[in-house]
Amino acid sequence: MPEDLLLMELCMICHIKPHKYCCPRCWSRTCSLPCSKRHKQWASCNGLRDPAAYIKRKDLATPKSIDHDYNYLTSIERQLDSAERHAKSRGILLYSDNQDEARRKAHKPAKGEVPLQNAIKQNRVIVDRAPKGMSRQKQNSTCWDRTSVSAKRIVWTVEWVHKDGSREIGRCPDQEPLDSAYAKIVASTALQQVTKAESHKGSRKRPRLSTKISKPAAQPKESPPNPTPLEATQAPSVQSSSITASPPSVSSEQKFPPQLNFYLLLPCTPTSYRVLIPLSPKTTLSTALTDRFVLEFPTIYALKQTPDKLPMGFMTEEEYVKGMVQEGHANHHLESLPDEGRDSEHHTLGGIPKPEFNEVTLKDVLKKDLISVVDAG
């Protein structure tokens, strides 16, 4: 029977029996323990998988790859814990007093973080924190404002998405209406663009103005003819108007597009469509985020289309819930949320029914998150 087998199906050491085992490090195929030991001696292989080996992107989002990474991280944590316990049992001091103080300060929350978290919890907003060092985590500057005279408030970092698809990061107090906050963002951006354009234009015209003034000084002997009364009255006005020209003023009424509809983005959905939650222009951010789930900070779309006429690639929350209920796994991402963010009696969050656990959808979410992390890196 071994004669009927191909060479690639045989053991790479003895070339007699079909292979049964595969080396996790170099993928050498062996048939028995003696052949495996002989392979390690010949190839100087330790038989351990290399966690830093190159893996193609298509092979990353697989259960096998996820298990490898999880086992590698768990082994590191286990080794560190075992080494620390072993050192303590032998009476070895691992950290000095200064290092212990630094570790305590590292775990101590930043100034204003405790009241901010309490206010977010009181408003029933569920915030999913991105890993430290990610771009969205770096952009998040949400803070607890103590300088307000009337009352202390949360100043949220908001990602505004304009009607042309451009994005802009701004800050918005939780008690300010959405239309007022968006008008300030648009007016501030327009004013910055005009100021930048005028400064660039003025820097280009300054050398030309200096050369014009220096030309009459180069002709000391020749005197210009006497100007007529009409020319004498017009010449100074032209020069003064060219020098004292002021940049056009930018008002929020001219730059703010009328009849805009605001939508809150529902993140971490298993659909390829962007799920939007319609908001009233006069509603505050505190009211809009109550019983809602955001990724680090909210993302708000400002579109001209009404909820029943959204562009391609978008759908409302109502349509999303109906479609997910029909498929039997509505809002699977809510399973990972903390218990205080759910309504334990009705099993809802923001009017969305609590779904049943689905292994297939959970695997899809893990693949999606892993691919997004690879793309961001």
C-alpha positions in Angstrom: 0.0 0.0 0.0 2.8 2.5 0.6 3.8 2.1 -3.0 0.5 3.6 -4.1 1.0 6.8 -2.0 2.5 9.9 -3.4 5.8 11.2 -2.2 4.2 14.2 -0.6 1.9 11.9 1.4 4.8 10.1 3.0 6.9 10.9 6.1 9.6 13.4 5.3 12.1 11.6 7.5 11.8 7.9 6.7 9.8 8.1 3.4 8.2 4.8 4.2 5.0 5.4 6.1 2.3 8.0 5.5 2.6 11.1 7.6 0.4 11.6 10.7 1.9 14.7 12.4 2.9 18.1 11.3 5.4 20.4 13.0 3.8 23.6 14.2 6.9 25.6 13.4 8.2 24.4 10.0 5.2 22.3 8.9 7.4 19.2 8.4 5.4 16.0 8.1 6.4 13.0 10.2 4.8 9.6 10.9 5.9 8.8 14.5 7.7 10.1 17.6 11.1 8.8 16.6 10.9 10.5 13.2 9.7 13.7 14.9 12.7 13.7 17.3 15.0 13.0 14.4 13.5 15.9 12.5 14.2 18.3 15.4 17.8 17.1 15.6 18.4 17.4 11.8 16.7 20.8 11.3 17.5 22.3 14.8 13.8 22.9 15.2 12.2 23.3 18.6 8.7 22.3 17.4 7.0 25.5 18.7 4.9 27.8 16.5 6.5 31.1 15.7 3.9 33.8 16.8 5.8 36.4 14.7 5.7 34.5 11.5 4.2 36.2 8.5 0.5 35.3 7.8 -1.5 36.4 4.8 -4.4 38.7 5.4 -6.9 36.2 4.1 -5.7 33.7 6.7 -6.0 36.2 9.7 -9.8 36.2 10.0 -10.1 32.5 10.6 -10.9 30.6 13.8 -7.5 28.9 13.7 -5.6 32.2 13.6 -7.7 33.6 16.4 -7.1 30.6 18.5 -3.4 30.9 17.9 -3.3 34.5 19.0 -5.4 33.9 22.0 -3.3 31.0 23.1 -0.1 33.0 22.6 -1.4 35.9 24.7 -2.7 33.6 27.4 0.7 31.8 27.6 2.5 35.1 28.1 0.1 36.1 30.9 0.5 32.7 32.5 4.3 32.9 32.4 4.4 36.3 33.9 2.0 35.3 36.7 3.9 32.2 37.4 7.3 34.1 37.5 5.9 36.7 39.9 4.5 34.1 42.3 7.8 32.2 42.1 9.8 35.3 42.9 7.6 36.2 45.8 7.9 32.7 47.3 11.7 33.1 47.2 11.5 36.6 48.8 12.7 38.5 45.8 11.5 42.1 45.5 10.4 42.7 42.0 9.5 46.4 42.3 11.0 49.2 44.2 9.0 51.7 46.1 9.2 54.2 43.3 8.0 51.6 40.8 5.1 50.6 43.0 4.1 54.3 43.3 4.3 54.6 39.5 2.1 51.5 39.0 -0.5 52.9 41.4 -0.6 56.2 39.6 -0.9 54.4 36.2 -4.0 52.7 37.4 -5.4 55.9 39.1 -8.1 57.6 36.9 -7.2 60.9 35.3 -8.5 64.2 36.7 -12.2 64.6 35.9 -12.6 60.9 34.7 -14.7 59.8 37.7 -17.4 62.5 37.4 -17.4 62.0 33.6 -18.1 58.3 33.9 -20.7 58.9 36.6 -22.5 61.5 34.3 -22.4 59.1 31.4 -23.8 56.3 33.5 -26.5 58.6 34.9 -27.5 59.6 31.3 -27.6 55.8 30.5 -25.2 56.1 27.6 -23.2 53.0 26.7 -19.7 53.9 25.5 -17.6 51.2 24.0 -13.9 52.1 24.5 -11.5 51.4 21.6 -8.1 49.9 22.4 -5.5 52.4 23.6 -3.5 53.8 20.8 -6.2 53.4 18.1 -7.0 56.5 16.0 -10.5 56.8 17.4 -9.3 56.6 20.9 -6.7 59.3 20.2 -9.4 61.6 18.7 -11.7 61.3 21.7 -11.4 64.4 23.9 -14.8 64.0 25.7 -14.4 65.7 29.1 -16.3 66.9 32.1 -16.6 70.7 32.0 -16.4 72.4 35.3 -16.1 76.0 34.0 -19.8 76.2 33.1 -21.5 78.9 35.3 -25.0 77.5 35.1 -24.3 73.8 35.7 -21.6 71.2 35.2 -21.9 69.3 31.9 -20.4 66.9 29.5 -18.6 68.2 26.5 -18.7 65.4 23.9 -16.4 64.9 21.0 -18.7 64.5 18.0 -17.8 63.3 14.5 -19.9 65.3 12.1 -20.5 63.9 8.6 -21.5 66.6 6.1 -23.9 66.1 3.2 -20.9 65.8 0.7 -19.4 62.9 2.8 -16.6 64.9 4.4 -16.0 64.3 8.1 -15.1 66.8 10.8 -14.3 66.3 14.5 -15.8 68.9 16.8 -16.9 69.4 20.4 -20.5 69.8 21.5 -21.9 70.4 25.0 -24.6 67.8 26.0 -27.3 70.5 26.5 -26.8 72.4 23.2 -29.3 71.7 20.3 -27.9 69.9 17.4 -28.7 72.5 14.8 -26.9 75.2 16.8 -23.8 73.1 17.4 -23.7 72.2 13.7 -24.1 75.8 12.7 -21.1 76.8 14.8 -19.0 74.0 13.3 -19.8 75.1 9.7 -19.3 78.8 10.4 -15.9 78.1 12.2 -14.7 76.0 9.3 -15.7 78.5 6.7 -14.1 81.4 8.6 -10.8 79.4 8.9 -10.8 78.7 5.2 -11.4 82.4 4.3 -8.7 83.6 6.8 -6.2 81.1 5.4 -7.0 82.1 1.8 -6.7 85.8 2.6 -3.4 85.3 4.4 -2.0 83.3 1.5 -3.2 85.9 -1.0 -1.7 88.8 1.0 1.7 87.1 1.4 1.9 86.8 -2.4 0.9 90.4 -3.1 3.3 92.1 -0.6 6.5 91.9 -2.8 4.6 93.4 -5.7 3.4 96.3 -3.6 7.0 97.0 -2.3 8.4 97.1 -5.9 5.8 99.6 -7.0 6.7 102.0 -4.2 10.4 101.8 -4.8 10.2 102.7 -8.5 9.7 106.5 -8.1 12.9 106.6 -5.9 15.0 105.4 -8.7 14.4 108.6 -10.8 15.7 111.5 -8.8 16.3 114.1 -11.6 13.0 113.6 -13.5 9.9 115.1 -12.0 6.5 113.7 -13.0 4.1 116.0 -14.8 1.5 117.9 -12.8 -1.6 115.7 -12.5 -4.9 117.1 -13.4 -7.4 117.7 -10.6 -9.4 114.6 -11.7 -6.3 112.4 -11.5 -5.2 113.9 -8.2 -8.6 113.0 -6.6 -8.8 109.5 -8.1 -5.2 108.2 -7.5 -5.2 108.2 -3.7 -8.6 106.5 -3.5 -7.4 103.6 -5.7 -4.3 103.0 -3.6 -6.1 103.2 -0.3 -8.8 100.9 -1.5 -6.2 98.3 -2.6 -4.3 98.5 0.7 -7.2 98.6 3.2 -9.3 95.9 1.5 -10.7 93.7 4.3 -11.7 90.0 3.9 -15.3 89.2 3.4 -17.2 88.4 6.6 -18.6 84.9 7.1 -21.9 84.6 8.8 -23.4 81.4 10.1 -26.7 82.2 8.4 -25.0 82.3 4.9 -23.0 79.1 5.4 -25.4 76.9 7.3 -27.5 74.9 4.8 -31.2 75.1 5.5 -33.5 72.1 6.1 -30.9 69.6 7.2 -31.9 66.3 8.9 -29.7 64.9 11.6 -29.0 61.2 12.2 -27.1 59.3 14.8 -25.0 56.4 13.5 -25.6 53.0 15.1 -22.2 51.3 15.2 -21.1 47.7 15.1 -24.0 46.3 13.1 -23.6 43.1 11.0 -25.1 44.7 7.9 -23.2 46.4 5.1 -25.7 49.3 5.3 -25.1 52.2 7.7 -27.9 52.3 10.2 -29.1 55.8 11.1 -31.3 56.9 13.9 -33.3 60.1 13.0 -32.9 63.0 15.4 -34.8 66.2 15.8 -32.7 69.4 15.0 -33.8 70.9 18.3 -32.9 67.9 20.4 -29.9 68.0 22.7 -27.1 65.6 22.6 -27.9 64.4 26.1 -31.4 63.4 25.0 -30.2 61.9 21.7 -27.7 59.6 23.5 -30.0 58.3 26.2 -30.1 54.5 26.1 -27.8 54.5 23.1 -24.6 52.8 22.2 -21.6 54.7 20.8 -18.1 53.8 19.9 -15.8 56.2 21.9 -17.9 59.2 20.7 -21.0 59.7 18.6 -21.1 60.1 14.9 -23.9 62.4 13.5 -24.8 62.7 9.9 -26.2 66.0 8.5 -28.2 65.1 5.3 -30.8 66.8 3.2 -32.7 63.6 2.7 -35.6 62.7 5.0 -35.8 59.3 6.7 -38.0 57.8 4.0 -35.7 59.0 1.2 -32.2 58.1 2.4 -29.4 57.6 -0.2 -28.1 54.3 -1.2 -26.1 52.5 1.5 -28.1 53.9 4.4 -31.1 52.6 6.3 -33.1 53.7 9.3 -33.1 51.9 12.7 -36.7 50.8 12.2 -35.9 49.1 8.9 -32.8 47.5 10.4 -34.7 46.1 13.4 -37.4 44.7 11.2 -34.9 43.0 8.9 -32.9 41.5 11.8 -36.0 40.2 13.6 -37.0 38.4 10.4 -33.6 36.8 10.2 -33.8 35.8 13.9 -30.7 37.5 15.2 -31.5 41.1 15.9 -28.7 43.3 17.2 -26.3 40.6 18.2 -23.8 43.3 19.2 -25.9 44.1 22.3 -24.9 40.8 23.9 -21.5 42.1 24.7 -22.8 45.3 26.4 -22.8 45.6 30.2 -25.9 44.7 32.2 -26.5 48.2 33.4 -27.1 49.4 29.9 -30.0 47.0 29.3 -33.6 47.0 30.5 -33.7 43.7 32.5 -37.5 43.6 32.6 -38.2 44.0 28.9 -34.7 43.0 27.6 -34.5 46.1 25.4 -32.0 48.8 24.7 -33.3 51.9 23.0 -36.5 50.1 21.9 -34.6 47.2 20.3 -35.5 43.6 21.5 -32.8 41.5 23.1 -31.7 38.8 20.6 -30.8 35.2 21.2 -27.2 34.1 21.1 -26.1 33.0 17.6 -22.6 31.5 17.1 -22.6 32.3 13.4 -23.2 36.0 13.9 -20.6 36.1 16.7 -18.0 34.7 14.3 -18.9 37.3 11.7 -18.4 40.1 14.2 -15.0 38.8 15.2 -13.9 38.6 11.6 -15.2 42.2 11.0 -13.4 43.6 14.1 -10.1 41.8 13.2 -10.1 43.0 9.6 -10.8 46.6 10.8 -7.9 46.4 13.2 -5.6 45.1 10.5 -6.7 47.9 8.1 -6.2 50.5 10.8 -2.7 49.2 11.5 
